[in-house]
């Protein structure tokens, strides 16, 4: 699928991107190549492929030990807060 300058400008407008006239041809080429690649992927016959519930089926995933590494930093963070009372952060009232 080949995109036009108009297509790219419309996509940029929808994405709220500001493209210069010099950038448009570069994006036309790049996005057209992406669409062509996706078309190639869509052409692959996947009818006989069984869906997977998990990509690591029948494999063991190495995991790190579940252990606490950080200490309680509550006091440190509250020293940086503008206003604190009874270990709670005080913020301006927003809704009356």
Buried (B, 14 or more C-beta within 10 A) or exposed (E): EEBEEEBBBEBBEEEEEEBEEEEBEEBBEEBBEEBEEEEEEEEEEEEEEEEEEEEEEEEEEEEEEEEEEEEEEEEEEEEEEEEBEEEEEEEEEEEE
